[in-house]
Amino acid sequence: MANELSNMNEAIKATTIKTGKYLTFTLADEEYGIGILKVKEIIGMMPITSVPRTPDFVKGVINLRGKVIPVIDLRLKFGMASIPYTDRTCIIVVEIDSDDMTIQIGIVVDAVSEVLNIKEEEIENAPSFGTSINMDYILGMAKIDSGVKILLDIDKVLSAKEIQVLEKNM
């Protein structure tokens, strides 16, 4: 009985976490969303200082009002082709919770779309592609109008090891 109650509480908690406001953006021709509470600000492209010996998806660091923030290109992190930045390309500064700390990073996206309020009935679980593919970074799939938006768990987009590399080199 206690185990069933615990499982029910986990299911309710997972649904509650997914429901809410999301900042949506595009990468290639796909739409993604990040929980609005994770977003600190959206800024236009600015000079990025590259840092040697970091993974390809790490573009470098920016100086944002006196604070050094690491920047990653989400296209490269997701294995997409790199494209030249345009006037719609921007950096979303997000807060990532990792183990016992919180860090801010910038993620480069093709364009920011809008803020959507996504309800529980519009969200489906992430599809399963087998055990060899890690899909933990996907919270779910939001069915909006005739399309689907991929909802990201920004805390899990980068692995703990990748976050350590960012902290050590930044």
Buried (B, 14 or more C-beta within 10 A) or exposed (E): EEEEEEEEEEEEEEEEEBBBEBBBBBBEEBBBBBBEEBBBEBBEBEEBEEBEEBEEBBBBBBEBEEEEBBBBBBBBBBEBEEEEBEEEBBBBBBBBEBEEEEBBBBBBBBEBBEEBEBEEEBBEEBEEEEEEEEEEBBBBBBBBEEEEBBBBBBBBBBEEEBBEBBEEBB
